[in-house]
């Protein structure tokens, strides 16, 4: 009998807020995408607590990290690891649990699930099976950094993590250089200085902000031009904590007369191959690279280039 009582106690679905125990209502079968705090555990929403306490399974990247949150609010639920290394095996098991009438809460280590985290394949599978997917919104490092950056927020693009290799990183930044929106990236502290230098090179010295340790005791948002930020972190070294970089949109290109563009193309073509010269001129003028490349070939044909 003691064993039965212990199992019933363990299966009690409740959470505790300010010393008050609150019963969690039953959940319908579905996959619940639960946003969790990015640092300060007080940022959890009441709805997120209800779902975490009421779910049959809490799937998470690292069960040890999520257990800290669950223990803070007196939640005793079964956890299961779901991350990029076991998604192929764990995903079908979670889907089967929902198909059998269960409820699964998916939580990342911090922030909103699926944002630079595994999970979209699981969402796809659940939706393809005709089952419900329910977002439980809450904290997001992307939005926290963006709103605190002092940069335009009417349009923004989240670029995740940039490639580690320098050449691939510069190529990716070149692709994004013309996006008319604030750019937001996650970055490793140890790569921050080199990434800021690459951003300066490929995007120009735009206004930017580096946000770190958001919602934590040593939260910091440093705002300056990209070049100044690159110089600061090159000298100061890798900062501590999670880092988000926000970069202002490109300045509106000023109309450039044809003669000025021709002189720019000729000058650049003396220092680099034609295709690269056209790309650099496109970045500087806002003109299409393909048009500039054809114009440079014409100039060379007239004996005026290179």
N, C-alpha and C positions, 0 to 999 in steps of 0.2 A: 504493500500500500504506500509505503514511503516513496518508492520509486515512481509510482503513478502521480503522487502529489508533487514531486520534484519536476516531473515532465510538464504537468499542468502549469506550475509556477513559471517554468522557463518559457512556456508558450503564451504567457500573458502579453497582450499587445498594448503597450502603453509607453508614454514618455514622461519625463519630469522636467518642469520649467519652474524656476524659482521655488523649488521645494514642493511643488504641487504635482501630484501624479494625475496624468490625463489619459483616459482610455483612447486608443486609436480605433477609428471606425473600420469596418471591413472594407477591403479593396476588391473591385471587380477585376477579373483576369485581364492583364495588360502588362506592357513594359513601361515602367515609369522612369523618365530621365530626370534624376534628382540633382539639382545644383547644390553644391556644398560650399562652405566658407573657403576663401582663398588664403586665409590667415587667421583672422579673428573669429573664434568659434561662436561668438554671439551673433554673427551675421546669418545664421541659419534661419529659414522661414518656418512659421508654424505649420504650414502645409507640408514642407519637406519633412518635418519631424513626424507628422501624421503618417506619411507614406513610408518612411523608413521603419517606423514602429509597426505598421500594419502589413507590410509586405511579407510574403512567404519566404522570399530569398532576397538578400541584399548583395548584388554583384558589384565588385569593386576592383580597382587596379591592384591595390595592396591592402589586404585585409587588416594588417596591423595599423595602417594609417586611418582607415575608416573606423576601426574599433575604438580609437581614441575619441572620435566624434560620438559614436553610439554610447560609449560609457559616460561621456559628459552629460548626456541627456537620459540616462537610465534605460536605454533601449537594448533589449535582449533578443536579437534576431539571428537567424542562421546566415552566415556570409559565405560567399563563393568568389574565388579569384576569377577575374575576367580582364585580360590585358592582351597586348599585341602578340605576345609569344604563345598564348594558349587559346586565342580566339577561335581557331578552327575546331578545337575539341569542345571548348566550353560553350560556344554559341549554340550549337544544336541542343545541348542539355538544357539551356535556359529557355530556348524556344519550346522544347518538349514540355517543360514545366508550365508554361503559359497555356499551351494547347490542352493540357490536362486540367485546366481551370485554376491555375495558380497565378500569383502576382509576383513580378520581379521588379525590384528597384535597382536601377543602374546608377552608380555614383562614381565620379572620378576622385582622384586623391584631393583635388581642390578645384573649385569652379564648376563650370557647366560641362556636362559630359559631351563628348564628340568634338569639342573645340581643341584641336591638336591632341586628341585622345582617341583610343580605339572605340568602336561602337557603331559606326554607321552601317557596317555590314549586318550587324545584329538587328538594327532598326529596319533595314531593307528586308531581311528574312521574315521578321515579325509582320511587317506590312504585307509582304507577298503572301503570307499565310492567312491574310484576312483578319488579323488580330489588331487590337488597339495599341497605339503608342501615345503616351501622355507626357508632355513636357511639364516639369515642375520647376518653373524659372526661379532664378536667384542670382547669387554672386557670379561675376565674370571678370577676370583680370583684364580682358580686352576693353570692356566698357569702363571699368574703374580707371584704367590708365588714360584712355581717350578723354574722358570727361574732366580729368584733372590736368591734362596736358596744356590747356589754353590754346589748342589748335582747332581749326574748323571741324565741326561735327555733323554738318548737314549731309556730308557724303564721306564715307570712309571705306577702306578695303583692308581686310585682315589677311596678311600674307604668311601666317604661321611662322615656322623656323626657316631661315634662309639656308641654302646648301652650305655644307662645311667647306668644300673645296673652293679656293679663291676664284678660279675661272668660272665655275658654275654659278657662284654667288654673284659675280659681276654680270653674267648673262641674264640672270633672273632680275636683277635690279634694272638692267637696261630694258627688259620687257615691261617693267612697271613704271618706268620713268615718265611716261606720258599720261598715266592714270590721273584724271582730274579729281582727286580725292585725297584725304589724309590717309597715309599708309601706316599700318600697325603690324609690328612683328614681335614674336617671342625671340629671345636670344639667350645663349649661355653666357654667364658672367665672364668666363675666360676668353670668349671670342668677341666680347662686346667692343673693345677698342679697334680690332681689325675690321669688324663689320661696319662700325661708324666711319672708318677711313674709306672703306669701299663705297658706302652710301654717299659720302662727300664726293668721291671721284665720279660716280655714275649718275648721281641725281643733282649735283650742285650743292651749294651751301644753303640749304633750305632751313627754315626754323624747325626745331625738333624738340623732343622731350624724352628723357630716359626715366622711367618709373620703376622703382624696385621696392620689394618688401611691402607691397600694397596691403593695407589694413593691419599691418603688424606694428610693433613698437618702434621700429626704426624706418618707417615708411619715408620715402624720399622721391620727389619729382624734380629733376634738374632740367631746366629749360634753357636752350641756347641755340645757336646755329650748329649745323652738323659738324663743321670743321672745329669749332671750339669744344664741342662735346668729345670728338675724337681725340683731340689733344689732351683734354682733361683726363680721360680714362687711360690713355697711353702712359701718362705720367703717374696717375694714382694707382693703377693696377686694377685687377679684376675686383668688382664690388661683391658684396655678399648678398645672397638671396636671389629670388626670381626676378627676371628683368623683362620689361616691355618697352619697346622703342616705338615712338610715334613721330611721323615725319609729315610736315605740312605739304599741301598739294603744290604742283609746279605753278610758278607765276604765269599769268597770261602772257602768251607770246606777243611781242610787239611787232607790228607789220615791218617787214624788212624788204627794202627795194632790191631788185634783181642784181644790180651792179654790186651791192654789198655782199649778197649771197655768193656771187661768182668769185669775188676776192677771197671770201672765207674758204670756199671749196679749193681754190688754187693753193692757198696757204697751207691748208690741212693736207692736201695731196702731196706736198713736198716732204711731209713728215711721216706719212703712213699710207698703206694701200688704199686704193680708191673706195672699196666697200666700207672700210673702217672710217675713212674721211667723210663719206656720205652719212654714216651713222652718227658721227660726232657732230656734224653740221645739223643733222635733224634734231639732235638733243638741244643744241644751242639756239636753233631758230624756230622749232616747232613745225617745220615743214616735213613732208613725207620723205623717208629715206629713199624709197624707190625713185621718186622724182629727182631728188638731188643726185643720186647715183647716175641717172641718165644725163643730167645736165653736166656733171663732171666729165663723163665720157665724151660729150659733145665738145666741151672746152679743150680736152686733150686732143680731140680730132682737129680742132682749130689751131693746135700748137700752143695753147695758152696755159695748159695744166702741167704740173709736175716738172 
